[in-house]
Amino acid sequence: MIHSASSSPSERSIAIAAASAASVTRAPRPPIDQIHIDKASALRTSLQQVPEVRPEVVERARALAADPAYPSDSIIRQISQVIVNSPDLSEDVS
C-alpha cells in the first residue's frame, strides 16, 4: 500500500500521469478474418479456362506406369519408412 505521506505532490502527479498513460495504451487487436467475394467471379472464370483433362499430364502418367523402374527403390524405401513410423490409429484410445 502506498501512503500519501510517502511521496511529494509532484511525485504523485508524475505517478498518476504515468499510470494514466499506461492504461490508455492498449495492445494491438489481432486482425479480423475477412472474406472478399468480389474476386470469386474472376476465380471461377480462371477455373473454367483450365481443361478438365490435361493431355500432357495423362501422357506423363502413362509413361510412368509403363516404366518398370518407377517408383525407384529409394522412393519405395522412403515411403515404407513413413508407413512403419506412422502411429497405428486403430490403437488410439483418446
SULVEN-V814008 format. One record per residue. N is the residue number from 1. RES is the residue in three letters. PHI is phi in whole degrees, -180 to 180 (NA if undefined). D_LAST is the distance of its C-alpha to the last C-alpha in whole Angstrom. Layout:
<<N RES PHI D_LAST> <N RES PHI D_LAST>>
This chain:
<<1 MET NA 50> <2 ILE -100 52> <3 HIS -88 56> <4 SER -65 58> <5 ALA -83 61> <6 SER -82 59> <7 SER -143 59> <8 SER -80 62> <9 PRO -58 62> <10 SER -69 62> <11 GLU -66 59> <12 ARG -65 57> <13 SER -67 58> <14 ILE -66 56> <15 ALA -64 53> <16 ILE -65 53> <17 ALA -64 54> <18 ALA -65 51> <19 ALA -66 48> <20 SER -65 49> <21 ALA -65 49> <22 ALA -67 45> <23 SER -74 44> <24 VAL -77 46> <25 THR -71 44> <26 ARG -118 40> <27 ALA -67 37> <28 PRO -64 37> <29 ARG -77 35> <30 PRO -67 33> <31 PRO -63 34> <32 ILE -88 33> <33 ASP -65 32> <34 GLN -136 34> <35 ILE -125 35> <36 HIS -115 38> <37 ILE -91 39> <38 ASP -69 43> <39 LYS -99 42> <40 ALA -63 40> <41 SER -68 43> <42 ALA -66 44> <43 LEU -65 41> <44 ARG -61 41> <45 THR -64 45> <46 SER -63 44> <47 LEU -66 41> <48 GLN -70 44> <49 GLN -81 46> <50 VAL -80 43> <51 PRO -66 44> <52 GLU -67 42> <53 VAL -119 43> <54 ARG -103 44> <55 PRO -57 46> <56 GLU -67 46> <57 VAL -74 42> <58 VAL -62 43> <59 GLU -65 45> <60 ARG -64 43> <61 ALA -63 40> <62 ARG -64 43> <63 ALA -65 44> <64 LEU -67 41> <65 ALA -65 40> <66 ALA -82 44> <67 ASP -82 44> <68 PRO -67 43> <69 ALA -90 42> <70 TYR -108 39> <71 PRO -74 36> <72 SER -69 38> <73 ASP -59 36> <74 SER -62 35> <75 ILE -66 33> <76 ILE -63 32> <77 ARG -63 31> <78 GLN -63 29> <79 ILE -64 27> <80 SER -61 26> <81 GLN -63 25> <82 VAL -63 23> <83 ILE -66 21> <84 VAL -63 21> <85 ASN -83 19> <86 SER -78 17> <87 PRO -70 13> <88 ASP -84 13> <89 LEU -71 10> <90 SER -72 11> <91 GLU -99 9> <92 ASP -71 6> <93 VAL -104 4> <94 SER -79 0>>
